Amino acid sequence: MSRNHIHLAGAGLLLAGLLAALPSPVEPQETGCTLTQGYWRTHPEAWPVDMLMLGGVPYTKDQLIGVLSTPSRGDATYILAYQLIAATLNVMSGADSSGIATTIANADAWLASVGGLGKWPTGAERQTGIAYASQLDAFNNGLSGVPHCEGGVVPPPPPPPFEF
């Protein structure tokens, strides 16, 4: 049995009737919007996950909040990581990734290629990381197609479908 599906042998009609009798859930005011890295740093309860891969390395939520709280001091790996974390959380929370998925993948690959956080890339390598961070920042701020969430509230992701 899949984790995302509920199978009820012989009880489908009963359950369908019960669900139909329940009041409709309130629709969120916005779906698919984005929030900034500052929001994600200060609202861990809104995170849709407790772990992310960053540059091929697994990080817990607490570790990622630590990354978001670490001053970059000009290190392109941290400048990029702030925006990559936020963009990934935005997509996982329902923001449309069609215009940013390639940038997210390339930014993650770039971070892995320079050796991860705190490696202080220079020259063209640094500029590449800064360029990815700039594209992700525009996405996170609602400047590149996906709107920014009004009031700083991201709606929860949709529930998994029921299967009878």
C-alpha positions as CSV (number, residue, x, y, z in Angstrom):
1,M,0.0,0.0,0.0
2,S,1.4,3.4,-1.0
3,R,1.9,6.0,1.7
4,N,0.1,8.5,-0.4
5,H,-3.1,6.5,-1.0
6,I,-5.8,5.0,1.1
7,H,-7.3,1.8,0.0
8,L,-10.7,0.8,1.5
9,A,-12.2,-2.4,0.2
10,G,-16.0,-2.2,0.1
11,A,-16.2,1.0,2.0
12,G,-15.7,3.5,-0.9
13,L,-19.3,4.6,-1.2
14,L,-19.7,5.0,2.5
15,L,-16.6,7.1,2.8
16,A,-17.6,9.1,-0.3
17,G,-20.9,9.9,1.3
18,L,-19.3,10.9,4.6
19,L,-16.8,13.2,2.7
20,A,-19.6,14.8,0.7
21,A,-21.4,15.6,4.0
22,L,-18.5,17.4,5.5
23,P,-18.2,21.2,5.0
24,S,-15.8,22.2,2.2
25,P,-12.4,23.3,3.5
26,V,-11.6,27.0,3.3
27,E,-9.5,27.7,0.2
28,P,-6.2,29.4,0.9
29,Q,-6.1,33.0,-0.3
30,E,-3.0,32.2,-2.4
31,T,-1.4,29.2,-3.7
32,G,1.9,28.7,-5.5
33,C,3.5,31.9,-4.2
34,T,7.1,32.5,-3.0
35,L,8.7,33.7,0.2
36,T,12.2,35.1,0.9
37,Q,15.1,33.4,2.7
38,G,14.5,35.8,5.6
39,Y,11.0,34.4,6.0
40,W,12.2,30.8,5.9
41,R,15.0,31.5,8.4
42,T,12.5,32.9,11.0
43,H,9.5,30.6,10.4
44,P,10.8,27.0,10.8
45,E,7.2,25.8,11.5
46,A,6.3,26.7,7.9
47,W,8.9,24.4,6.4
48,P,7.3,21.5,4.4
49,V,10.3,19.2,5.2
50,D,12.8,18.5,8.0
51,M,15.8,17.8,5.7
52,L,17.2,19.1,2.4
53,M,20.1,18.1,0.2
54,L,22.3,21.1,-0.6
55,G,25.2,20.6,-3.0
56,G,24.8,16.9,-2.6
57,V,25.0,17.0,1.2
58,P,22.1,16.3,3.5
59,Y,21.2,19.0,6.1
60,T,18.6,19.0,8.8
61,K,16.2,21.9,9.2
62,D,18.2,23.1,12.2
63,Q,21.4,23.0,10.2
64,L,19.8,24.9,7.3
65,I,18.5,27.5,9.6
66,G,22.1,27.8,10.9
67,V,23.3,28.3,7.3
68,L,20.6,31.0,6.7
69,S,21.8,32.7,9.9
70,T,25.5,32.6,9.0
71,P,26.8,35.9,7.6
72,S,28.2,35.3,4.1
73,R,31.1,37.8,4.4
74,G,31.1,37.7,0.6
75,D,31.4,33.9,0.2
76,A,29.5,33.1,-2.9
77,T,28.7,29.6,-1.5
78,Y,26.7,31.1,1.3
79,I,25.1,33.9,-0.9
80,L,23.9,31.1,-3.2
81,A,22.9,28.8,-0.4
82,Y,20.5,31.4,1.2
83,Q,18.6,31.7,-2.1
84,L,18.8,28.0,-3.0
85,I,17.3,26.9,0.3
86,A,14.5,29.4,0.0
87,A,13.7,28.5,-3.7
88,T,13.7,24.8,-2.8
89,L,11.3,25.4,0.1
90,N,9.1,27.6,-2.1
91,V,8.8,24.9,-4.8
92,M,8.2,22.2,-2.1
93,S,5.4,24.4,-0.8
94,G,3.7,24.6,-4.1
95,A,5.3,27.4,-6.1
96,D,5.4,26.6,-9.8
97,S,9.0,25.4,-10.6
98,S,8.7,25.4,-14.4
99,G,10.7,28.7,-14.8
100,I,13.3,28.0,-12.1
101,A,13.8,24.2,-11.9
102,T,16.9,24.3,-14.2
103,T,18.4,27.1,-12.2
104,I,17.8,25.2,-9.0
105,A,19.5,22.1,-10.4
106,N,22.4,24.1,-11.9
107,A,22.9,26.0,-8.6
108,D,22.9,22.8,-6.6
109,A,25.4,21.3,-9.0
110,W,27.6,24.4,-8.9
111,L,27.6,24.3,-5.0
112,A,28.7,20.6,-5.2
113,S,31.4,21.3,-7.8
114,V,33.1,24.0,-5.7
115,G,33.2,21.7,-2.7
116,G,30.2,22.9,-0.7
117,L,29.7,25.7,1.8
118,G,32.6,27.9,3.0
119,K,34.9,27.2,0.0
120,W,35.3,30.9,-1.1
121,P,35.3,30.4,-4.9
122,T,37.0,33.3,-6.8
123,G,37.0,34.8,-10.3
124,A,34.6,33.4,-12.9
125,E,33.6,30.5,-10.6
126,R,32.5,33.0,-8.0
127,Q,30.6,35.1,-10.6
128,T,28.7,31.9,-11.7
129,G,27.5,31.3,-8.1
130,I,26.5,34.9,-7.7
131,A,24.6,34.8,-11.0
132,Y,22.6,31.7,-9.9
133,A,21.9,33.4,-6.5
134,S,20.6,36.5,-8.3
135,Q,18.2,34.4,-10.4
136,L,17.0,32.5,-7.4
137,D,16.6,35.8,-5.4
138,A,14.3,37.2,-8.2
139,F,12.2,34.0,-8.0
140,N,12.0,34.1,-4.2
141,N,10.9,37.8,-4.3
142,G,8.2,37.2,-6.9
143,L,10.0,39.1,-9.6
144,S,10.3,36.3,-12.2
145,G,6.9,34.9,-12.9
146,V,5.7,33.4,-9.6
147,P,4.1,36.0,-7.3
148,H,5.4,36.7,-3.9
149,C,3.0,35.6,-1.0
150,E,1.1,38.6,0.4
151,G,1.4,38.8,4.2
152,G,4.2,36.3,4.3
153,V,1.9,33.3,4.6
154,V,2.5,30.3,2.5
155,P,-0.4,27.9,2.1
156,P,0.1,24.3,3.0
157,P,0.8,21.9,0.1
158,P,-2.2,20.1,-1.2
159,P,-3.1,16.8,0.5
160,P,-2.4,13.5,-1.3
161,P,-5.2,12.1,-3.5
162,F,-7.5,9.5,-2.2
163,E,-7.8,6.3,-4.2
164,F,-10.7,3.9,-3.9
